[in-house]
Amino acid sequence: MQFTSKQIVIIIVALAFIVMGLATIVALVTDTSTDSSETTEAEKGKYADGDQPLDYSNSDDSVVVRQALQGDPYQELDELIGLNDVKAEVHSLSNFVKLQQQRQEKGLKTPKMSYHLVFTGSPGTGKTTVARIVARMYKDLGILKSGHTVETDRSGLVGEYLGQTAVKTNAIVDSALNGVLFIDEAYALVPESGGRDYGEEAISTLLKRMEDDRDRLVVIIAGYTNEMKRFIDANPGLQSRFNRYINFPDYTAEELAQIFHLYMKKNEYTLSPAGEEMLNERLNYTVDHKTRNFGNARYVRNVFEKSIQNQADRLAGQKGLKTEQLMQLNENDLQKAFDETKTTMDP
Amino acid sequence: MGRLIPAGLMLLIGGSIYLLMRSPILVLHEWVRRVGLGTTMDTSRHLVEHIHLPAWVVYCLPGALWAAAYILLIDLILAQSHAARRFLVAAFIPLLGISSEAMQYAGLLPGTFDALDLTAYALPLLAYALWTIYFPIPQPINT
């Protein structure tokens, strides 16, 4: 079969365009920042039309932007109370990343890995705190440029009418680029009751952006263990992207007491010996009778805040108070605080 | 030259959007690095980092521009050919794009269906069809 010169030129031009087109939809196969699947998936993530990244510096209830941690994230991780298994997992993750980077420098093959994480556990178990540490750790490892975190939940992603959700989700993702997007109670994006809901739109928008911005966005989703597993299992796109789970167990009574002491130390308060006994007794009782929504460290913080309020009420009207009196909480302050503080966080 | 320069410009603009605005993990970026222009590309990307273009400009316009560039080039190469033949060859790349979107919609091809992408491939073809109908080139005597 013979071709004329014109036909040959047309074939070459057509092939050139096909190859160029393929080059714009095929991601690098050996890129270690790609996740474990879909390395040839076409880029289809979209921003909303004309959307500018919103300024979240004045955080509202649904979105909080936190700048990257200063100081050594590994030291901060090790100084957290309890969470020994979590610390081990995070260190293990860091060791793995460092080794793969060394292998890559030597020209060895490196497995495709996903940096996205699933944090499971009850409220107040340190998930958000560790997410910030992981963000900074990723920055130190060169995975993320900024290492800041954007914390949100369903209300920050889902709109109230058609078309709004993609805009909101894209805006939040934009603010999290080069950092970590932390989504608390992510399973709330798919309510069990069904019905009209734009949570699915948020998920599909998020998945597109995770694919498109895979080299500069890490997503950490968090929530109760069973709910998170069901949420991820229900969506193949989520399954392929989230395959590393870190579980945050509830704090023991001893650990909660340590947390309470930490709050006191940071705010320059002391505890009477009777108060110390009261603290241990009540925390033991609370932990033994805790429910699924137990607030853990958040509960202890609330108890502390109520305690110092009770102290202020107790000392109200008294003049010439000594430093020790201004600093010391007693068993009555604590008892009232425990009585007034809910043990559970509303889901 | 009347079609070559616009085609070249469309290729250049579309390519620039891909290289400067899209995630730098595509094979296209790797090609640019391989020819020694990686630093230039990275510097340029840094310069335009603060520019936020609408989504359709970043993700759909390049495809439309490249489809239009291909059409112009084919129209130039086959200027002396029969209009129908010219149109069929010119439609090849846009139709390829439209079919890939359709297959993504049907789940036959990996990727996410996007109506805007479909429009981006279809519009240049539609414009060319209308141009061919309303501004026909005189048929050659020998076809």
Chai-1 contact restraints between the chains, C-beta under 6 A:
chainA,res_idxA,chainB,res_idxB,connection_type,confidence,min_distance_angstrom,max_distance_angstrom,comment,restraint_id
A,V9,B,I77,contact,1.0,0.0,6.0,A-B,restraint_1
A,I10,B,I77,contact,1.0,0.0,6.0,A-B,restraint_2
A,I10,B,V89,contact,1.0,0.0,6.0,A-B,restraint_3
A,V13,B,L73,contact,1.0,0.0,6.0,A-B,restraint_4
A,A14,B,F92,contact,1.0,0.0,6.0,A-B,restraint_5
A,F17,B,Y70,contact,1.0,0.0,6.0,A-B,restraint_6
A,F17,B,I93,contact,1.0,0.0,6.0,A-B,restraint_7
A,A23,B,V27,contact,1.0,0.0,6.0,A-B,restraint_8
A,A23,B,L28,contact,1.0,0.0,6.0,A-B,restraint_9
A,T24,B,Y18,contact,1.0,0.0,6.0,A-B,restraint_10
A,T24,B,L26,contact,1.0,0.0,6.0,A-B,restraint_11
A,T24,B,L28,contact,1.0,0.0,6.0,A-B,restraint_12
A,V26,B,V27,contact,1.0,0.0,6.0,A-B,restraint_13
A,A27,B,I25,contact,1.0,0.0,6.0,A-B,restraint_14
A,L28,B,I25,contact,1.0,0.0,6.0,A-B,restraint_15
A,L28,B,E30,contact,1.0,0.0,6.0,A-B,restraint_16
A,D31,B,I25,contact,1.0,0.0,6.0,A-B,restraint_17
A,E41,B,P110,contact,1.0,0.0,6.0,A-B,restraint_18
A,A42,B,G111,contact,1.0,0.0,6.0,A-B,restraint_19
A,K44,B,T112,contact,1.0,0.0,6.0,A-B,restraint_20
A,K44,B,D114,contact,1.0,0.0,6.0,A-B,restraint_21
A,K46,B,A55,contact,1.0,0.0,6.0,A-B,restraint_22
A,K46,B,Y59,contact,1.0,0.0,6.0,A-B,restraint_23
A,Y47,B,A55,contact,1.0,0.0,6.0,A-B,restraint_24
A,D49,B,P54,contact,1.0,0.0,6.0,A-B,restraint_25
A,D49,B,A55,contact,1.0,0.0,6.0,A-B,restraint_26
A,G50,B,P54,contact,1.0,0.0,6.0,A-B,restraint_27
A,Q52,B,H52,contact,1.0,0.0,6.0,A-B,restraint_28
A,D212,B,S23,contact,1.0,0.0,6.0,A-B,restraint_29
A,D213,B,S23,contact,1.0,0.0,6.0,A-B,restraint_30
A,D215,B,S23,contact,1.0,0.0,6.0,A-B,restraint_31
A,D215,B,I25,contact,1.0,0.0,6.0,A-B,restraint_32
